[in-house]
Amino acid sequence: MSREWRFLQMLKRSGRGHESGGTENIPAGACALLCPTCPQPGINLPRDNSWQDAPPNERYLYSLFLAIDANFKMKRKQVSSEDADPGLNQGAAFFSDVAPYMAHVQEHWGLEQEVSLDIASYDAWLTMITEKYINMDYMLLKSLSPSPYANLIDIIISYDIACQWSKNLWFRVAKYRPELQDAAKLPSRRRYVFLIPKFHLPAHIERCNIDYSFDLTPNVGRTDGEAPERGWANANPLASSTREMGPGSRRDTIDDHFNDWNHKKSAWANHYSKK
C-alpha cells in the first residue's frame, strides 16, 4: 500500500495524471525532480539558443557539471526477483528501466577494461576493479539523452577514477547500441572535461594531480566534485531497509527518497545562492 501511495504521489507531483497511454508510456526520467540551477535548454536558458554561441569567457555559464560515483553500502541482498517484485515506475524516475540496462550489461560484460596501478591508495584501487566501466558508461549516457540536458555543449564530469575510466570511453561507446552512441555525440560541438574530485585526487599519482585537477582547470569555479559523497551520507541510513527488499521495492523506495532530497535542495537553492 505504501509503495502504491508513493508511486501515485510521484505521478501527481510530476504532472502525469493525464499521460497519454497511461503510466506505461511515461518518458524515462520524467518523474525525477531535476536541479533548477543546472542549465536546461528551453527551460532556464534563452529560447533562441543564443547561449550556444556564447564567447569562450561566458561558456561556463552554460556548462553542466556531472559527478559519478558508486555506493557499495547500499548494495542489495540477493533476495526475491524481478518477476516476483517488479518496480512500479519502470525507469520513470532515477533508475533506468531494468530490461535495456541488463541487456547492455550482458552484451558487453566481456568488454576488456584496463586495470592500472596508477592510483596510490588501496581503497581507490579496490574501487576501480569492482566498478565495471560499462555500468558507469550506461549511467552517464542515459542521463544525457533523452533529457533536458541533451543539447548542452560543455559537460564537466568528475569521477574518482576518471583518469582510467575516460581513457577508452569513446572506444567503448563505439561498440554500444546506436541510442547510446547518439547520446554521446549530441550536439556535434559537445566538449567533455574529465576531472577527479578534490578529496580523492591526492591519492593519485602526480600526473593525475595535474591533468585532472579542478583547481587547475579554468571555468569550473570552486566546484569540488564531491557532491555524491554528501548525498550518500543522507541516503546511507536507508541501507538497513533497502538491502532486505526485492529489486522493485528497493528502486521505488530509493526513487522516492532521491526526489525528496532534490526537493529539499531546490527549496534551499535561493538560500545557497546568496552565500
N, C-alpha and C positions, 0 to 999 in steps of 0.2 A: 504493500500500500504506500509506504513512504517513497519508494522508487517511482511509482506512478505519479505521486504528487509532485516530486521534484521535476520529473520529466514534463508534466503539464505546466508547471511554473516556468520552466525554461522556454517552452514554446510560447507562452504568453508574453514573457518579458522580451523575447526576440521578435515579436510581431508575426508569429507563424500561424495564427489562428485561422487564416483563410488561404493557406497554402494550396495551390492547385495540385490535385492528385493526392492530397493527404500528406502525412508525415514521412512517407517513404521517399518523397521527392524533394525533401529539403536539401539544398546545396551543401556540400561539405564545408564544415566550419561556420555555417550561417548562424548558429545559436551561440557561438563563442563571443563574449564581450571583448571587444578589441580596445587597445590603448588609444585614448582620444588625442594624445600628444604625438603619436607616431604619424608620419606623413601618409595620407591616404588619398590618392588621386580621385577627384570627383566628390570628395567629402570635405577635406580641410585644406586642399590645395586649389589654386586658381583653375577654374573650369576650362579656360582657354589653353591650358597646357603650356603656358609661357614659362613655367618653372623648369621645363625640360631643357630650355636654352639658357639657363642661368649661367653667369660667368663663373669661372673657377673659384673665385673668392666667396661665392654665395652658394655653391653646390652643397655645402654641409647642411644647409637649412632643409634640404630635401633628402637627406640620407636616412636609410633605415638601419638601425642597429639591432642585430640579432645575436643572442647568446645561446649556445648549445651546451647541454650538459646531461649527464645521466645520474639517476638517483637509485643506488643499489639498496638503500634502506627500505624502499617501498616495493621491493620485489614481492610477487605473489606466490603463495604455495601452490603446488601442482594439485589443485583440487577442482572438482567439477569440470565442465567443458563448455565450449561454445554452443553445442546443441542443447545442453541442459540449462544453460544460463546465458542466453544471448543479451546483448545490450539493447536498450530501448531506442537510442537515437542513431545508432549505426553511422557514426562519423559526422554527426551534425554539429559537434562542439569541438573539443580539443583533441580527442583521439581520432586517428584516421579510421576509415572503415576497415574492418579486420580482413575481409576476403582479399582485396587487392594488395594489402600490406603483406599478408602471408604469402601470396603468390610471388611478390617481389623478392621476399627473403628466400623462399625455396628455389627460385630461379637462379639467384645469384649467390647462394650460400658458399659455393666453392670458389668464388672470385678471389684471386690471390690478393692479400693485403700485406704490405711491408711491415715488419716489426723491427724497430730500431732501438738502440740503447742511448739515443741522444738525450734522453731525459734522465736527470741525475738521481731523482728521488725514487725509491722503490714504490711508493704509493702511486706516483704518476705512471710509472712503467706498468704496474699491475692494471691500472685503469685502461691503459692503451690496449692491452692484449685481451681484455674482456669486453670491450665495446667494439662490435663489428662496424666497420665503416659503412657497409651497405645500409644498416639501420639508420645511421645518422644522415646519410645522403638522402634517404627517402623522406625523413622528417623535414629536412631543410627544403627540399624541392616541393613537397606538398604544402608547406607553409607559404610558399611564394606564389603558387598558382593552383587553382583559381582563387584569388583573394584580392582585397583592395590594394595589395602591395605589388601586384603583377607587373605594373608598368613603371615601377620605380627604377632609377638608373644606378644610383650608388648604394651598395649593400655592404655594410661593415659587419663581419661575422667574427665572434670570439668563441673560442673553444679551447679547453685545457690542452689538447694535443693538436692544435691547428697546424703546427709545424709539420706533422706527419700526415694527418688526415687530408690536408689540402694539396699535398704533392701530386697525387694522381687522381684527384677528384674528377677532372674532366675526362680522363681516360676511362674511369668507371661509368660516368654518366653516359658516355658514348655507347655503352653496352645495355643501357636501361631502355625501358619502353618509351615510345615517342612522346607520350604526355609528360613524362618526367624530363626528357630532353628539352621539350618546349619550355617548361617552367624555368630551366636554367638559361635559356637563350633570350627570353623576352625581358625587356626590349633589346634590340640589336646593339645598342650602345651601353649596355649594362656593364658596370665595373664592380668587381668584388675586391674587398680588402680583408685579409685573414689576420687575426691578431690573437694573442693569448691573454687571458685575464690577469690582472696585475698581481693578485695574491699567488697565483700558480707560476708566474713567469720566473721568479728567482730559482726555482728548482730545475730550470732548463739550462742548457749549455750557453756559453757566451754569445754564440751566433744567433740563437733564438732571442736572446735578450736585446738584440739589436734589430733584427728583421721583423719581430712580431710584437714589438712594444707599443702600447698605447701612448706612452709618454713621448715616443719618438715619431709618432705618426701625426701628420697635420690634419686639421679639421675634425678631430674627434673629441675636443673639449677635455673634460676631466672624467670621461667615462672610464669605468674600471673593468667592465665585462663580467663582473661577479654577481649580477642580478639573480641568476638561477639559485645561487647558494642561499641568498636571503629568502627566496621563495620556498626552497626546500625546508628551511628552518620552520616556516609556517606550516608546511604540508606534512612534515615527518610524523607528527602525532597521529595522523590518520593511519599510519602503517600497521599499528596493532590491530586495527579493524579490517583494513582492506586486504591484508595478507591472507586472511582466512576466507575471503569472498571468492565466489566464482568469477570468471572473466568479465561477464556483462555487468554484474553488480559493482565490481571494482571500478570499471570505467565510468559508469553512471555516477557513482559517488564522487570520484575524483573530478569529473567534469563539473559537478555542482559546486564543489569547494573551490576549484580554479576560477569559476565565474564569480564566486563571492569575493575571492582575492582581487580579481580585476575590478570588480565594482568598488571595492574599498579604495583601491589605488586611483580609480577615476574620480571618486568623490573628493579625494585629497589632492588631486593634481594641481588645483589652483593654489592650494597652500604651499605645496612644494615649489611651485614656480616663483613664488615671492621670495624664497630664501636666496 
